[in-house]
Amino acid sequence: MNDEGDGVTIDDSETSVTAEPRHVFGEERRREIQALVQAQGRVRVREVAIQLGVTEATVRKDISDLDRLHLLKRTHGGAIALRPLYEPPVSDRSDVNTAIKELIAVAAMALVADGDAIFLDSGTTNAALAATLAGRGSPVNVNVLTNSVDVANRVASSGNLRHTVLGGQFRQPGGCFTGPLTVSSLEQFTLNTAFIGVSGFADNGFTVSDIGEAQVKRAAMNQARRVVVLLDHTKMGTTDFVRFCDLDRIDVIVTDESNSILERACLDNGVELVVA
């Protein structure tokens, strides 16, 4: 008789009990599997079984349970993170996870000094950072370069901030400008910090939904002395259409929630991790 859930194998023929290398309770084990999927984007049953010290049958059952709860998607031989099916317009995303975005924005503002020149790209978390910077007690004489209409609107009324908006082809779902004109204009500037928004982070890489936005992000990163990614925990383990950079290209990640997988990846790649 096999008790897969408890990680103990009982052999009826020899009436012996063999303990597995590591005892992990079911709930804890499923949390670890979910964290692995969120951090890596995909996992294989065999690798998870070795890492957790349980049988492959146990891992398969846990993955099935997590799949039924819509926390991941079960595949042949493993599991993958749930993927966004489409890109909602930026106006629809602005009211989602607002408290998380505000936490990240406050933590990110600490990375901006008086007189800095910074880039804020499109996305609702960068818009939250723009609003935070425009408030009282924020750094002064900051130059904000952006391709986002929402960011420009939020910083325009602040006496502490100067702003420059990059032109180009207007991309309505992202509320931003992209294309060759945007990229070539961006290359004229020198930046202290580029704050980059992402749609997903998996397998030590960052992704977004649009090639044009990816090109703008890469251009901004090339002009900046420091690159900061604003990453809320809902983006971990998801993969969007285009991968625009790897983790080792980033200097700092600001997030609202961390886990051991993300912490290890940042440590291995020399990335500072700031948890709001």
N, C-alpha and C positions, 0 to 999 in steps of 0.2 A: 504494500500500500504506500502511495506517495502523497505527502502533504506538501504541495507546492507552495501554498501561501505562507507557511511558516518556515520554509527553507530547510526542512528536515526530511530525510529519506529513511523510510522504515522498510526493511527487507523482511517480509513475512516468512520466507523460507529459512532464514538463518536467525530470525528474531533478534536482529542487531539494529542499532540506531547510529547513523552517520551524520554528524553535524556538518553543515556547509562552512566554508572558510569565514563567512561573516554573517551574523544574524542581523537582519534589518526588518523591522515591523512593516506590515503591508502599506500603511498610510505614508510612512516615511519613505519607503521604497518608491511609491508612485510619485511623490513630490520630487524625488531625485531624478526620476525618469523625465518628468515634465520639465524640470530645470535644464536637463541635458538637451532636450529637444528645443527649448526656447533659446538656448545659447548657441547651439550648433546648427539648428535648422532641420537636421535629420539624424537618426541614430539607427544602428543595426542591433538586432536582438542579441547576437553572439557577443558583441563588444560590451553591451550593457550588462549582460549576465556575468561576464568576467569582472567588470568593474565593481559590480555590487556583490559579487560572491554568491549568486543564486543560480538556479537552473534556467535554461532558456525557456522552458515551459512556463515558469513563473513570470518571466518578463513578458512573454506573449500574452498571458492572461492580464497582466497589469496594463499593457498597451491597449488591449481590447476594452478594458474598463474605462481608461482615459478617453478612448475614441467615442464610447457611448456618451460620455459627459461633454463631448465636443471640445476637449482640451488639446487634442492633437488628431492627426489622421493616420490610421493604421495602414501600412503598406506591406507588400510581400517581403518578409525578412526584416521588418523594422517599423519605423514611424517617421513622419515628417510633421513640421509645424503647420498650422493652419495658415493659409495664404489669403490675402485680400483679393477679392474677385474683380474689383474695379476701383478706380480712384474717385472718391467723392469730391465734389467741388470744394474749394477752400472755405467757402461760406458755410457749408454743411459741417465742416470739421472744426470750426472755430469754437463751438459750444460743447465739444467732446473732451472729457478729461481736463477741464479748465483748472481745477485745483492742482493737479499734477504739473501742468505746464507752468503755472505760477510759481510753484516750488522750484522747478528747474530754472526758471528765469531769475529768481532772486539769487540762487547759487551761482548762476552764470555771470550776473552783474558784478560779483566780487572779482571777476577776472578782467574787468575793464578799469583802466586807470584814467585820471585826468589827462586830457590831451591826446588820447589814443585815436588811431584811425582803425575802424573795424568794418567788417562786412557782415551783413545780415541777409541771408538768402530767404527764399520763399518758405512758407510753412507756418503753421499756427503756433508752434513753440517759439520760433524766432519773433513772431508778432507779439507774443507775450513778453519776450525779452525787450522788445522795442518799447512796449508800454511801461515796463518797469524802469527802463533807462530814462524815459520821459518824465518820470515822477520826481518828487522832491527828494533831496538827499542823494541823488545819483551823481556820477562823475560829471565834470564840467569840461567844456571845450572838446567834446568828443565828435569826431567826424564819422558819420554813418554812411557807408556806401551800400546800396541795396538794388536789387532788381525786382523787389516786391512792392506792389501798390499798397498793400495793407501795412507793411512796415513803414513806408513813407508817410502814410496818413497819421500813424501813431507818433512819429518823431517830429513832424512838421511844426507842431505848436509849442515845442519845448524850447526854452531859451538856453538850455544847457547843451543842446545838440545841434550840430550842423549836418545837413544831409545832401546826398547826391544820388539821383535815381538814374540807373542805367537804362537806356532805351533798347529797342530791338523789336522782335516779333512778340506780340502779346499772347500769352498762353492762358486762356480763361480758366481752365480747371485749377491751375496753380496760382492764378492771380498775379502773374509775374512775366517779366520779359526774358526771352531766350533768343538764341540764334547767333550768327557770326558777328553782328554789330554789337551785341551784348558782350560777347567774349573779347572782341578786339578793344572795346572801350575799357573793360575791366583791367586789361593788361597795362594800362597807363598808370595805374595806382599802386602805391606801396602800402601795405596794411600791417598793423601790429597783430591783429587777430581776425581770423575768419570763423564765424559761427555758422556751422553747417547743420541743416536739418536733414533727416533721413526718413525713409518709409519702412526700412527693415534692416536688421542686423543678424546675420547668421554665417556660420563657417568663417568667422573672423573677417567678414566683409560687409560693406554698407551698400544698400541699394535704394533706388528711387524708381518712380513709375515712368519717367520720361527721359529720353536721350538728351534733349535740349537742356533740361535742368541739370542733368549729370555733367554736361560739358561746362556749364557755368560754375558748378561747384568745383570742378577740377581746376578751372582757371583761377578762381578765388583762392584756392589752397596754394597754388603756385606763387601767388603774389603776397602771401601772408607769412609772417615770421612764426606764427603759432596757429594751429588748427584745432578748433574745439567742436566736438559733435554733441548736439543736444539730443539725448536719447531717452524717451520715456519707456517704461518697462513693457508696454504693450507692443513695442516694435521688436523686442528681442525674439529671435527665432523665426521671424518672418522674412521672406525674400520677395522683393518686387522685381520689376521688369529688367532693370539694368544695374549692374554692379559698377560703382564709380570709383571705389578705392578700397584698399585693405586696411586692417586695423593698424599695422605698423606705420602707416602714413599719417596717423592722427597723434596729436600731443596730449589732448585731454578729452575725456568723456564726462559729461554731466548728466546724471540720471537720477530718478527718484527712488529706484529700488535695485539693489544689486543681488548677486548670488555668487557662489563659489566658482562657477564656471567662468563668469565674466571677470571676476577678480583675478583668476589665474591667467586668463588670456591677456588682460592688461599688463600684468606683471611680466609675462613672457615677452611682450612686445614693447616694453618701456613706455606704456601709456599711463598717465595720471588719471585716477578714477575719483570723481567727486560725486558723493551721494547727497542729494538735497535733503 
